[in-house]
Amino acid sequence: MLKSNAESPTLKNEIEPGVVILKSLNEEHETQTITYDIDSSYIQFHFCIKGFSKFLFNNGNYSFDITEEYSLLLYNPQTDLPLHLELSAKSWVVSLFISIKKFHSLFSEEANYIHFLTDDNKDKKYYNTKEITPSISVVLNQMINYNIHRSIENLYLKGKVYELLSLCFNHGGEADIEQCPFLVDEQNVLKIRRAKDIIIANMTEPPSLQDLANEVELNLKKLKSGFKQLYGDTVYSFLFDYKMEVARQLLETNQYNVNEVGLKVGYSTSSHFIAAFKKKYGTTPKKYISQS
C-alpha cells in the first residue's frame, strides 16, 4: 500500500506481476514522507536522481542516506523491509521493486531455480550503494519524462525497466547464473575485499590466483567472478592499475628515479616498467615527469 504526505506527484506503476515502479517527485520546499508496504520476497532498487533522500528500515533502527546521482540496492530475505522514505525538498527518487523469482528469471534459463535462496544462502541479506552512471541516468529520466498514450504506458515502462536492469548488471561476459549479483553473500564480499588487500600488500610479488583463492577460502571461480563484480575488473588488471597509480604518485614526488620507482611497484627491470607505464598513460615516466 502506498501512503504519502506528498503534495507533489508520487506515481506507482505495476507494469507486470512482480514488478512495481514507484516515482517520488518532491517539488515542494519541505521534506516529504513516502511509505510503501513491500515484503521480503522483493529486491529493492532506489535511484536518487536529484536532491537527497533517507531510507529508514526496521522502525528506524537503521537507515541509508542516498545523495544525488547515487543508488541503493537492498534485499533481505530474513525480514520485510517496507519503504519509509524521507524525501528532501526538490528531490526525485525512482524506486523499482522486483520479486526475487522474476529477477532471477532474467539471469537464468531456470526460472524456478533460485540459487541464492538455497539452504546455504537463503538467510543472507545484501545491500549496496553506488554512483548512477550517465547511461542509467538517461533511462531514469526517460521513465519520468515521456509522452506516451496510456494504452501503451506499461509496455514503454516495461522496456525501460529491462534496459535499466541490463545497465545495472552489465559486467561483461556471459549473463549466466554465476553472475547474478546476489550470489556473493556478505561473508564472500568480505573475503573478496580481503583478497584485494592481500594483492595490494604484496604488489611487488603477488600470489597466484589459486594461492589467493586458497588464502581467502574461496573457490577460484567465485574469487574471479566476485572480484570483477565488486571492483569492475579482473584481479591482475586491478592490480596493474593500482601499481601504475602508485608509480605515478611516486614519480610526482621527484624523490626517486625511474628505476627506483619501478622496483617499488614490482618491476625488476626499468624497461619492463617503462613499457607498462606507457601502456597505462601513453607516455614514458621521464616524459611524464617533465610534463608535470
C-alpha positions as CSV (number, residue, x, y, z in Angstrom):
1,M,0.0,0.0,0.0
2,L,1.3,3.4,-1.0
3,K,1.0,6.2,1.6
4,S,2.3,9.7,1.3
5,N,2.0,13.2,2.8
6,A,3.2,14.5,-0.6
7,E,1.5,17.2,-2.5
8,S,3.9,16.6,-5.3
9,P,3.3,13.5,-7.5
10,T,4.0,10.1,-6.1
11,L,3.3,7.7,-9.0
12,K,3.0,3.9,-8.9
13,N,3.1,1.6,-11.9
14,E,2.7,-2.1,-11.6
15,I,4.0,-3.0,-15.0
16,E,3.6,-6.7,-14.7
17,P,3.2,-9.3,-11.9
18,G,6.2,-8.9,-9.5
19,V,7.5,-5.6,-11.0
20,V,6.5,-2.3,-9.5
21,I,7.9,1.2,-10.3
22,L,7.4,4.0,-7.7
23,K,8.3,7.6,-8.7
24,S,8.6,10.0,-5.8
25,L,9.0,13.6,-7.1
26,N,9.1,16.2,-4.4
27,E,8.9,19.7,-5.9
28,E,7.9,21.3,-2.7
29,H,10.1,23.3,-0.2
30,E,9.9,20.8,2.7
31,T,10.7,17.2,3.3
32,Q,8.0,14.7,2.4
33,T,7.5,11.2,3.7
34,I,6.5,8.3,1.5
35,T,5.7,4.8,2.8
36,Y,5.0,1.6,0.8
37,D,4.4,-1.9,2.1
38,I,6.7,-4.5,0.5
39,D,7.6,-7.9,1.7
40,S,10.8,-9.9,1.9
41,S,10.3,-11.6,-1.5
42,Y,11.2,-8.4,-3.3
43,I,14.5,-6.8,-4.2
44,Q,14.5,-3.0,-3.9
45,F,16.3,-0.6,-6.2
46,H,16.3,3.1,-5.3
47,F,17.8,5.8,-7.5
48,C,18.2,9.3,-6.2
49,I,18.1,11.4,-9.4
50,K,18.4,14.7,-7.7
51,G,18.4,16.1,-4.1
52,F,18.7,14.0,-1.0
53,S,16.8,11.0,0.4
54,K,16.9,9.0,3.6
55,F,15.6,5.4,3.7
56,L,14.5,4.1,7.2
57,F,14.1,0.4,7.9
58,N,13.3,-1.8,10.9
59,N,11.4,1.0,12.7
60,G,14.3,3.4,12.1
61,N,16.9,1.1,13.7
62,Y,19.0,1.6,10.6
63,S,18.9,3.9,7.6
64,F,20.6,4.7,4.4
65,D,21.3,8.3,3.2
66,I,21.3,8.4,-0.6
67,T,22.5,11.6,-2.2
68,E,22.0,12.9,-5.8
69,E,23.2,10.5,-8.5
70,Y,23.6,7.6,-6.2
71,S,21.6,4.4,-5.8
72,L,20.7,1.8,-3.2
73,L,20.2,-1.9,-3.9
74,L,18.6,-3.8,-1.0
75,Y,17.5,-7.3,-0.3
76,N,16.9,-9.1,3.0
77,P,15.1,-12.4,2.9
78,Q,15.1,-12.5,6.7
79,T,12.5,-9.7,7.2
80,D,10.1,-7.5,5.4
81,L,11.5,-4.1,4.6
82,P,8.6,-1.7,4.0
83,L,9.6,1.5,2.4
84,H,9.8,4.6,4.7
85,L,11.3,7.3,2.6
86,E,12.1,10.8,3.8
87,L,12.5,12.8,0.6
88,S,14.1,16.2,0.9
89,A,12.8,19.3,-0.8
90,K,13.3,19.4,-4.6
91,S,14.3,15.8,-4.7
92,W,13.4,12.9,-7.1
93,V,13.7,9.2,-6.4
94,V,12.7,6.4,-8.7
95,S,12.2,3.0,-6.9
96,L,12.0,-0.4,-8.5
97,F,10.6,-3.4,-6.7
98,I,11.0,-6.7,-8.4
99,S,10.2,-10.2,-7.0
100,I,13.2,-12.5,-6.4
101,K,11.7,-15.1,-8.8
102,K,11.1,-12.5,-11.6
103,F,14.6,-11.1,-11.1
104,H,16.3,-14.4,-11.2
105,S,14.4,-15.4,-14.4
106,L,16.2,-12.6,-16.1
107,F,19.6,-14.0,-15.3
108,S,19.0,-17.7,-15.7
109,E,17.0,-20.0,-18.1
110,E,15.9,-21.9,-15.0
111,A,13.3,-19.5,-13.7
112,N,12.4,-21.7,-10.7
113,Y,15.9,-22.5,-9.6
114,I,16.9,-19.7,-7.2
115,H,20.5,-20.4,-6.2
116,F,20.9,-17.8,-3.5
117,L,17.7,-19.0,-1.7
118,T,19.1,-22.5,-1.2
119,D,19.7,-23.7,2.4
120,D,23.2,-22.2,2.3
121,N,22.2,-18.8,1.0
122,K,18.5,-18.1,1.8
123,D,19.2,-16.2,5.1
124,K,21.8,-13.9,3.7
125,K,21.0,-10.2,3.2
126,Y,22.6,-7.9,0.6
127,Y,22.8,-4.2,0.1
128,N,25.0,-1.9,-1.9
129,T,25.2,1.8,-2.8
130,K,26.9,3.1,-5.9
131,E,27.1,6.0,-8.2
132,I,24.5,6.2,-11.0
133,T,26.2,6.0,-14.4
134,P,25.3,8.5,-17.1
135,S,23.6,5.8,-19.2
136,I,21.4,4.8,-16.2
137,S,20.6,8.4,-15.6
138,V,19.3,8.8,-19.1
139,V,16.9,5.8,-18.7
140,L,15.7,7.0,-15.3
141,N,14.9,10.4,-16.7
142,Q,13.1,8.7,-19.6
143,M,11.0,6.8,-17.1
144,I,9.9,10.2,-15.6
145,N,9.6,12.4,-18.6
146,Y,7.7,10.8,-21.5
147,N,4.7,11.5,-23.8
148,I,3.2,8.1,-24.2
149,H,-0.5,7.2,-24.6
150,R,-1.9,5.5,-21.5
151,S,-2.7,2.3,-23.6
152,I,0.9,1.6,-24.1
153,E,2.4,3.2,-21.0
154,N,3.1,-0.1,-19.2
155,L,4.7,-1.5,-22.3
156,Y,7.0,1.5,-22.5
157,L,7.9,1.3,-18.8
158,K,8.5,-2.4,-19.0
159,G,11.1,-1.9,-21.7
160,K,12.7,0.8,-19.6
161,V,12.9,-1.5,-16.6
162,Y,14.6,-4.2,-18.6
163,E,17.0,-1.6,-20.0
164,L,17.7,-0.3,-16.5
165,L,18.5,-3.7,-15.1
166,S,20.7,-4.6,-18.1
167,L,22.7,-1.4,-17.4
168,C,22.9,-2.0,-13.7
169,F,24.3,-5.5,-14.1
170,N,26.4,-5.1,-17.3
171,H,29.6,-6.7,-16.0
172,G,30.6,-8.1,-19.4
173,G,31.0,-11.8,-20.3
174,E,28.1,-14.3,-20.2
175,A,25.0,-13.5,-18.2
176,D,24.8,-16.8,-16.6
177,I,23.6,-17.8,-13.1
178,E,27.0,-17.2,-11.5
179,Q,26.8,-13.5,-12.4
180,C,23.6,-13.0,-10.5
181,P,24.6,-10.1,-8.2
182,F,23.3,-11.8,-5.1
183,L,25.4,-14.9,-5.4
184,V,28.1,-13.1,-3.4
185,D,26.8,-13.1,0.2
186,E,28.2,-10.9,3.0
187,Q,30.9,-13.3,4.0
188,N,32.1,-13.7,0.5
189,V,32.2,-10.0,0.0
190,L,34.5,-9.7,3.0
191,K,36.7,-12.5,1.6
192,I,36.9,-10.7,-1.8
193,R,37.8,-7.4,-0.1
194,R,40.5,-9.3,1.8
195,A,41.8,-10.7,-1.5
196,K,42.1,-7.1,-2.7
197,D,44.0,-6.1,0.4
198,I,46.4,-9.1,0.0
199,I,47.4,-8.3,-3.6
200,I,47.9,-4.6,-2.7
201,A,50.1,-5.5,0.3
202,N,52.0,-7.9,-1.9
203,M,52.0,-6.0,-5.2
204,T,55.7,-6.5,-5.8
205,E,55.3,-10.3,-5.6
206,P,51.6,-11.0,-5.8
207,P,50.3,-14.6,-5.2
208,S,48.9,-16.7,-7.9
209,L,45.1,-16.6,-8.3
210,Q,44.9,-20.1,-6.9
211,D,47.0,-19.3,-3.9
212,L,45.0,-16.1,-3.4
213,A,41.8,-18.1,-3.5
214,N,43.1,-20.6,-1.0
215,E,44.2,-17.9,1.4
216,V,40.8,-16.2,1.5
217,E,39.0,-19.6,1.4
218,L,37.0,-19.2,-1.8
219,N,37.0,-21.4,-4.9
220,L,38.8,-19.9,-7.8
221,K,35.7,-19.3,-9.9
222,K,33.9,-17.4,-7.2
223,L,37.0,-15.3,-6.5
224,K,37.3,-14.3,-10.1
225,S,33.6,-13.6,-10.7
226,G,33.2,-11.9,-7.3
227,F,36.2,-9.7,-7.7
228,K,35.0,-8.5,-11.1
229,Q,31.6,-7.9,-9.7
230,L,32.8,-5.8,-6.8
231,Y,35.7,-4.0,-8.5
232,G,34.7,-4.0,-12.1
233,D,37.9,-5.7,-13.3
234,T,40.0,-8.9,-13.1
235,V,42.3,-9.3,-10.1
236,Y,45.5,-8.7,-12.1
237,S,44.1,-5.8,-14.2
238,F,43.0,-4.2,-10.9
239,L,46.5,-4.7,-9.5
240,F,48.1,-3.3,-12.7
241,D,46.1,-0.1,-12.4
242,Y,46.8,0.2,-8.7
243,K,50.6,-0.2,-9.3
244,M,50.6,2.4,-12.1
245,E,48.8,4.8,-9.9
246,V,51.3,4.3,-7.1
247,A,54.1,4.7,-9.6
248,R,52.6,7.9,-10.9
249,Q,52.4,9.4,-7.4
250,L,56.0,8.4,-6.6
251,L,57.3,10.0,-9.8
252,E,55.5,13.2,-8.9
253,T,57.4,13.5,-5.6
254,N,60.7,13.8,-7.5
255,Q,62.3,11.7,-4.8
256,Y,63.0,8.6,-6.9
257,N,64.4,7.9,-10.3
258,V,62.6,5.7,-12.8
259,N,64.4,2.6,-11.9
260,E,63.7,3.0,-8.2
261,V,60.0,3.6,-8.8
262,G,59.8,0.5,-11.0
263,L,61.4,-1.6,-8.2
264,K,59.0,-0.2,-5.6
265,V,56.0,-1.4,-7.7
266,G,57.4,-4.8,-8.6
267,Y,59.3,-4.4,-11.9
268,S,62.8,-5.9,-11.8
269,T,64.0,-4.0,-14.9
270,S,63.3,-0.4,-15.9
271,S,62.5,-1.4,-19.4
272,H,59.5,-3.5,-18.3
273,F,58.3,-0.7,-16.0
274,I,58.6,1.9,-18.8
275,A,56.6,-0.3,-21.1
276,A,53.9,-0.8,-18.5
277,F,53.7,2.9,-17.6
278,K,53.5,3.8,-21.3
279,K,50.7,1.3,-21.8
280,K,48.7,2.9,-19.0
281,Y,49.4,6.6,-19.5
282,G,50.6,6.8,-23.2
283,T,53.9,8.3,-22.3
284,T,57.2,7.3,-20.7
285,P,57.9,8.0,-17.0
286,K,60.6,10.6,-17.8
287,K,58.3,12.5,-20.2
288,Y,55.5,12.3,-17.6
289,I,57.8,13.9,-15.0
290,S,58.9,16.6,-17.4
291,Q,55.3,17.5,-18.2
292,S,54.2,17.6,-14.6
